[in-house]
């Protein structure tokens, strides 16, 4: 399954600080239909992600009934991204 969407980068300073983009509801619905086949522990869903020219392997995290995409520092640096930027993300889920 391939998905593409745009979202704003936000920051969570919790015990393990990280930057994320929240997956929109429509795409979350599509992900939920396939997540049982591929998810592991705590509902994590492995994906290949791409922003611009930068691709990486990660897992979507479930949060408040939706999913969030964690953005590695290396990805943000490579694409010149910062908190509050709106980005287009492409996700591939192997089903």
N, C-alpha and C positions, 0 to 999 in steps of 0.2 A: 504494500500500500504506500502510495506517495501523497503527501500533503504539502500545501504551501499556504502560508498566512503571514500577516504582519502583526507586530506587537511592540509595545514599549519595554525597554530594558529597565528593570527595577532591581533593588538591592535588598538582600536579607542579611542582617548582621548577626543572626543567631550564633550558636556555638561554633558553627562552621560557616563563616561569612561567604556569600556567593551572589553573583548576578544571575537573573533569570528573565525569561519572557514567558508570559502566560499564554497557553494555547486557547484560542477562541472556542466558545461552546460548540459550534457546529463541528469543528474538527475533533473536539473531545468526544462527541457522540460517535463519530466514525472510529476513533481509537478504542473506545470502550467495547465496540463490537468485536474487535480482534484481540484485545489485551489479554483475554483469558488464554489464548493460544501461545502468547510469547512472554507474558509478564513473569517476574520472579519477585520474591520477597517484598512485602509492603506495597505491592502493586506497581513496582518499577517496570517500565516498558523500554527495552533496548531499541535504539534507533541510530540511523546515520543522519547527521544534521549538516546543513550547509547554509552559510550566510555569505553572500558574494562569492569570492573565490576560495573561501576557507571551509573545508569540510572536516568533520570529526565524529567520532563514535561516542555516544553518551546514552543516558537513560532518562526518560521522562519521569518526573516525580509527581505522584498524585498530591493535590493540595486543594482542599475545600471544594471537592466535587469536580475538579478540573485537573489538568496536567500543567506542569511548568517545565520549560527547557532550561537546564543549567548552561550558562555561558562561561567557558573557561577563559582565564585571563589571556592566554595565548591567542584565542579567537578574537577577543575584543581588541587586543593590540594589533593583530594582523589586519583587521578591518577598520581600525581607527574609531572604535565605538566607545560610547560613554553612557553613563546613567541618564535615562530619559530619552535616549535616541529611539526612534522607531525603525525596526529592521524587518526585512522579509526573510523568513526562514523556510527552508525546504526540508522535510523529514521523509525518510524512507524506513518503513517497518517491514522486516522480513517475516511474512506470514506463510 
